[in-house]
Structure formats: structure tokens, C-alpha cells
Amino acid sequence: MSTQLFANYRYLATMDDAGTELRNGFVLVEDGWITHVGTEPPTHSVDRRVDCAGYIVIPGLVNAHHHLYQTLTRAFPESTGVSLFPWLEMLYPIWAGLDEDMIYASTRAGLAELALSGCTTSADHLYVFPSGSDGFVDAEIRAAQDIGLRFHATRGSMDLSEKDGGLPPDQVVQPIDEILAETVRLIQHYHDPSPGAHTRIGVAPCSPFSASTQLMRESASLAREYGVRLHTHIAETKDEDTYSRERFGLSPVELLDSVEWVASDVWLAHCVHPSEGDVRLLAGGGSAVAHCPTSNMLLGSGLAPTPRLLAAGVQVGLGVDGSSSNDGNDLRNEMKQSLLSARVRDGANALSARQALWMATRGGAACLGRDDIGAIEPGRAADLVLFEADDLALAGGEEDMLAAIVLCSARPASVYVHGRQVVSGGRLLSADVDEIAGQQRAASRRLLERGRGG
């Protein structure tokens, strides 16, 4: 058994159910699991002692929604001023040129940035599968293992192309049988349901405007047969609401309910435009929501009613969303964005800094169906993020150091995943960021040249 003692921290936010916050205490870790948290350290010897004097400690952040491949097309010049549907129609033909090397490069780049922002667990929603894409999710998982983060790979899918009334072009949709067979392969090969798992698989048809009701139903049935979670986009834009009501006579959330997707094994991205009835449906069914404020603002989709969702009892996590609609992979910043967007929408007391941190930790863990991460308490994995309390970015924030972590611009000094350090001194330990950036730039150039016929 390997033991580590994280001792003498300046301040610690456990994010446990009681909201415990401690000064000058310790966290004892055995084989990557937290066994004791308190103010009186154990007297017995440990294998490794980490002096946390001068550090603020929070749980590892959980990214509940992403499209890592989009890191190849971030800050895409022509996307300025374009809303979701035309934005997708513009980018789908470019994304149709993706290959396995590009998927690997973009996943490493995105996860490296996430790690440097304090993220220890990330989901990803990969739903673009052109010809020759059988190894895409495998490439993502290899990249996540290289960076050292926990990874929930959701196998996305689309079966409605433009000719069927959907948005995507023919070259990125697939037949239902092919989708389901590939999803089963990934579950059987990679999904680890055990506590502390680093790799899990989810089932994730893209959205009601690119996935048929048959695909939605069969995906739900498959996920429940194998005991994995379900994920999709919903209620992201007013256009989507109009589309759903005109085509099905239902709101997007009501449509999900009609295909057995409002349930406790489901988490949904966005939920920017739910009705009061939709919120009640989600709360009653136990579905969680991944809130993506930066993406929603950049595309002009709107401001999600997160305070209303939280008040109704809906578990809400945070997601950076795709880097073509966020342009960064900074989950710490997404906490601040969630607070700001809520206050712009609903007033200055709409959301607190601690609620934002809760969404980035416990809320994200709930989205992914995990009770082994998201808090610093016995029985949970030692996913820890350390900030230097005396950092310039936090100077003057001593009155409420935890609020300063959310509101100021500090970057993590150290990040641990299951007790293993992946960031030290603000630098990634698991890979060379210059090499990652170079590979990413080359992959991005190849994709754009291919998409433009170069």
C-alpha cells in the first residue's frame, strides 16, 4: 500500500454534502483513495508527504460536455456572427475530413489544456464519423491515457442527413445498425464500471435534428442493457424548439420524454430554453444537465436558467463544450462564466461562487453518474487541485479565498488524478506541451486544406 499525506494546506474546500471548508489541515491518501480529512494529521509514517503550506486545495474539476475534435477549428474566422444551425452547416463539410491522427492530436491538445485549468475528469461527445473513422474513439482514449485524465468517451451518432430533413451532410451520418454495433464494441472493450475507473463509455446520439427517434429509442435500449449512461444535446436554441414543435408537436424535452430519455441515467447538454414544464420533467425524471455558458454566449444561443434548474432539484454540471464554440479548454474559467451568465440573466444574487464550484465538481460528477469523484472526503478518489494562495492573481482575495479561486484569474500550481501528479508548478508532467501544440497545428492545417479542397 502506498500512502501520501497532503499536509498544512492554507485552505481546503471539500465540497462534501455539508460544504465543509477547513484551514491548516491534512488529506491522507492510500493507493489513490482519500482515507482521512481533518485538522490533526496522523502520527504514523507515510510514504510521501506533500507540503501544502501556502496552498488552497479544491477537488478536481469535472468537464461534463465537450467535442474535443473541434479544437482543430477553434476561432474559425467565418463563424463570427453565425448562430448554431448555419454554423453547423458551415463546419460539417470541413469536419468530414477528419482522420484518426487528427482525433488523437486534438484530444491531446484539449485534455492538456483542461488539465492545466484544474480538470481531472472529462467527458467527450464525438459524433462525426466519416468513412474510415472506426478507430476515432480508440484514438481519443489513447490520448486521454497519455495525458492522464479520467475520460468518459461518449459514442455519438447521426443518422438523419440533409436529404432526410436533418442538418449534417451524407458523408458524416451512419446507418443505425453500424452505429449500434460500434457502440457495443467500445463498451465491451473499454468501459470500466468499477470505482475509480479512468475510462468509461456512454451512448450519445447527437440531437433530435440529426438523430431519428428510432436511433434515440434503440440507443436508450442498448445503454440500459449494458448499464452505461446516455447523453445528447437538447433545448440549445430557439430554432431547435421551433423545429421540434413543427415536426413532432412537442418541445425538445417532451420529445426526449416520448422516447424514454428523461431518466436518471441521462445527462443533457445545454438546456438553454426549457419551459417550466420541461424543468419539472427533468427534475422528476432525475436527468442531469451540463451547462456550457461560453459556447451558448458565443453562438448567441441564450443564457440557460441554471438557478431555476438548481432550485427544481436538477443536478447541473459544467462543460466547456466544443472548442469551435468556446475556443478554449479552460474549465476554471467556465465556473466564472456560469456565475456571470446567471447574474446577467436573473440578477446579482442568482448564483454564488460556491454554487459555481459545486457545479464544476459535484454537479459534473452527478452528470457522469459518479460518486467516487467530485469531493475531498473519505472514500473518494484523490483528485486534487492546488492553487498558490500567495499568487499575484489572488493577492487581495484573502477575505474569501474560495470565491477568489472562482472569480480571479489564478491558474493551478498542481493537479493530482487518483493521487498521481499530472501538473506541477503549472506545467504538464505527462507530455511536452510544445510537441502537443506542434502536432495540433499540423493536424489543423491538414483538416482545413482538406475541407477547402487544398
N, C-alpha and C positions, 0 to 999 in steps of 0.2 A: 504494500500500500504506500502511495506517495502522498505526502502531506505538505500543504502550503499555508502559511499564516500571513494574511494581509493585515498589517498592524498599524495603529496610530493614525488612522485617517483623520483629516480635519473635519469632514462632514460626510455622512452617508445617508442616502435615500434608499430605503429597502424596497419601496413600492409594494409592501405586503398589504393585506386587507385592512390593517389598522392604520396604514400610512405612516409607519414608524420611521423617524429620522433621528440619527444618532451623531454624537460628536466624540472624537477621540476613542474609538473602539477598535474592534477587530472582526475579521471574517476568517474562519477556519475552513479549509478545503481539503477533502480527501478524495483522491483519484478523480478529480474534476467535479466533485459534488460538494455543495456547501453543507457543512455539518453543524456549525455554530456561528451565531452572530451576536455580538454584545459589546460591553464596555470593559469587561475583565478578561484579558486574554488567558488562554490555558498555560499552565506551568510546565507541561511536558514538552519534550523536544519535538521539533518538526524538521522535515527535510529541507524546506526552503522558507525563508522569511522575507516578505516584501514590505519594505518600509514605506508606508503611505502617508507619513507626516507631510503636511502641506498639500494633500490631495483631496478633492471632492470625488466621491465614488457613487456611481449610479448603475443600475442594471444595464446589460447590453440592449441596445435598441433593436426593434423588430420591424423590418420593412415588409408590409403586408401586400404590396402590389407593385409590379414592375414589368417592363418589357425591355430586357437588357439589350436585345439586338438593336434597339433604336438608338443606343449610344453611338452607333455608326453614322447617324444622320441628325445629330443634335445641332441646334441653332441653324436649321436648314433655311437658307435665305428666303425662299419663296413662301415659307409658311407664315410669315408675318401677316397678321390681319385676317387669317383664314380660320373659320370655325371647324368643328370636328369632322363633319361629313365630307366637305370638299378637301379638307386636309388629308383625310384617309385616302380619298380618291386620287390625290396627287402623289402620295407616297407609296401606295400599294405596288404600282409598277416598278418602282425602284427596289423595294424590299423583295420583289420577286427574283432579284438577282443574288439573294443571299446564298452563301455556301457554308460548309462546316467550319472552315478556318475562320470565316468572319464571325460566326456564332461564338467560337472559342475566344477570339480576340475581344469582342465586345463584352462578353460575360466577365472575363478577367478585368477589363478596364472598369466596368461598372461596379463590380464587387470590391475591387481595390479602393475605389473612391468611397464606397459605403463603409468599408472597414475603417478608413481614416476619419469618417464622421461619427464613429461610435456604434455602428451597426454590427451585430454579431449573428443575426439570422435574417435571411432574405427569401421571400417568395419570388418567383418569376412566372409570368404568363406569356409563353411563347406560342403563337397561334398562326404564324405564317410558315407554310410548308410547301415550297415549290418542288418541282421534280428533283430527286436526288437528295432529299432532306432527311432520310431515315436516321441519320446519326446526329441530328441537331440537338436533341435533349441530352444525349450521351455527352456531346461536346460541352454543353453547359455544366453538367455535373462534374466533368473532369476539371473544368476551370474553377468551380467552387471549391473542389478539393485542393487545388493548387493554392488558392488564396487562404483557405482555412476557415471559411464561414459555414454555419449551418445553412442548408439550402432546401427549399421546397419548390421543386420543379413541377409546375402545372402544365400538363399536356393540353394545349389549346387546340382549337379546331374551327374550321369554317366549311360549310357545305352549300351555302347559298351564294352563287356568284351573280354578277350583273344580269345575266340572262334569266336568272331565277327571281329577280327583284331585290337582290342583295347589293352590297357595296363593292366587295372585292372582285378583281378580275379572275377569269377562269383558271389562270396558272397558279393561284395560291389556295384554291379550295380542293377538298378531297372527298371521295365517297365515304359514306358512313361506315361501311364495313372495314375499310382501310384505317380510318380514324380509331375505331374501337379496338381493332387488333393490335395496332401500335401502342395504344394506351395500356392494354393488358401486358404487353411485353415489358414496358417500362416499369409498371407496378411490380411485376414478378421479379424483375432483375434488380431494381434499385430501392423499392420502398421499404423503409425500416420503421416499424411501428413501436419499437422499444423506447423507453425513456432515455433521453439524452441523444436521440438519433441525430445524425448530421445530415441525412438525406431522406427526404420523403417526396412522394409523388401525389399530385392532385389531378382531378379531371376538370377541364375548363373550356367548354365551348365559348367562342369569343363574345357573342352578344346576340340579342334577338333579331338584329338586322343583318346578321351574317351566318346564323346557325338556325336550322329548321327546328320546328317543335319536335319532330321525330328525333333529331340528334340530341336535343335537350333531354327528352324523356329517356332515351337509351343510355345517354351518358350518366344520368342520375341512377339508373338501374345498375349500371356497371360499377359505379363508385360505391354504391351500398353493398353490392355483392363482395367487393374486395376490401371494404372498410376504410376507404380513403375519402378525402374531403372534396367538395365541389366549389368551383369558383367561376364567376363571369362578371362582365360589365353590366351595370343597369342604371337607368334613370340619370344618365350623364348629361343629356342636353334636352332642350325643349323640342328640337327636331325629332329626337328619339321618341318622346312622348306622343307627338303628333303621328309619327309613323306607326307606333303600336296601336293607338286608338283607331286610326283609319283602317289598318289591316286586320286587327283582331278584336276591336271593340273593347279593349282593356288597357289599363295603364301598364307600363313595363313591369312593375312589381306584381300586379294582378296576373299578368301573363306568366310570370315565373311561378306564381302560386298554382296556376292551372296545369303546369307540367311538373308539379311536385318538387319545386326548387325553393320553397320557403320553409326551411327546416334548420335544425341546429347543426347539421354537418355542412352548411353552406356559408361562405363569406363572399360579399359582393363589393366590387369596386365602384366608387363614386357616390351614387345615391344623392345627386345634387338636387333633383326635382321630385322628391316623393310627396304625395299628398298626405293629409292627416290619416286617411285610411290605410295608405301604404305603410306609414310608420307603425301603425297598430298591427298590421300584418307581420311586419318584420320582427317586432318585439314579441308578438305572440308565438311566432314560429321559431324564435331563437337564432335567426340569421344574424351574422355579424357584418360590419361594413368597414371597408378600407377607404379612408378619406384621403384624397390626393389634392390638396389645396393649390399648390403651384401650377400643376397641369390644368386644373379647372379654370384658373385665372388666366393663364396664357392663351388658352383657346376660347376664352370668353364664354365658357360653359355655365358659369354662375358660381355661387357660394353655397356649399352644402349646409343644411341646417343641423350641424353637429350638436349644438346644445339641445335641440328638440329630440334628436335621436337618443342622446345620452339620457335625457330626462325620462324617456319612454322605456328605458332599460335595454336599449340596443347596445351591444358591445361594439365600440368603434376603435379601429386601429388606424395607423398612418401608412401611406405609401408614397414613394417619390414618383411613381408612375414612369412611363417611358421617357427616355432622355431626348426624345424628339419633341416632347411637350412639357418638359421640365428643364432640360439642358444641363442638368447636374445630377449627381448621385449623393446628395447630402441630406441624410435623414435628420440630423440635428437641426438643420435649418427648417425642415418641414414642420418641426414642433412649433417654431416661432410663426411660420406661415399659418398653421392651423389656428393659433391663438388670434393672430391679426385678422384673418378672414372671418372668424366667428364674431369678433368685436365690430368689424365693419358692418356685418350683416345684422347683428342682434343687439349691439350696444356694448358699452365698456365693461360690463360685468358678465358678459356672455360665457367666457371661458377663462380659467385661471392657468397660470404656468404649470401648476401641479397636475391639472387635468390634461394639459398637453403632453406632459411627460408620461402620465398614465396611459394615454392612447399610444404613445410610441413604445411602450413596454408591455404592460398587461393587456392593453387593447389589441396590440398586434399578436401577442401570444394567443389570445382568445380567437382571433381570426383564423389562426393556423391550428386551432384545436389542441393547444399545448398547455399543460400545467407544470411543465418542468423548466420553463424559462420565463423571463419577464420580471422577476423579482429576486432580491437578495435575501433569502431565507432558507433554513434547513430543508433539505430535500430537493432543492432546485439546482440546476447546473450552474457552475461558476462562470457565468458570462458577465464580465465586469468591465466598466469603463471608468478610467481615472482622468480627471482634469486637474491641472495645476491651479490651486486656489490663488496663488500669487501671480498668475499670468496677467500680462498687460490688459488683455481683453476683459478680465474680470475685476480689475482694480476699481474700487469704488462700489463694488457689488456685495460687500461683506454683510450688509444688513439682511439679505436673503440670498444666500449662495446658490440655492437650488433654482430660484427664479432667474438668477444671473446666468446659469447654465442654459436655460431655455431662451432668454431674451438677448444675451450678449453674443459675441462672435468667437468665443473660445473654441479651440479645437482639442480633441482628446490627446493626452500625452501617451496613455497606454490603453490597450484593448486586449482582453482575455476571452477566449472561447473555450469553455469547459476546462478552465484553468491553464490553458496553453496561450502564451502571449503571441499575438499576431501583429500588434503595433507597439512600438517602443520609442519614446522620445518624439512622438509624432511621425514616425517613419514605419512603413510597412516592412515586416520582417520576412514574410513568406515569399516575396517576389521582388524583382527590380522594377520600380515604377517607370523608370526611363525606358526599359525594354518593353514594358506593357504599353506605354504611350506610343512608342515607335511602331509596334505591331498593330495597334489600333488605328493609327493614321494611315498605314499602308492598306489595311482592310477597308477603311472608309473610302479611300481613293478608288480602290478597285470596284467597290459597290457602286459608287456614283458614276464611274466611267462605264460600267456595265449597264446601269439603268438608263444612261443617256446615249447608249449605242456607241460608246468610245472604244 
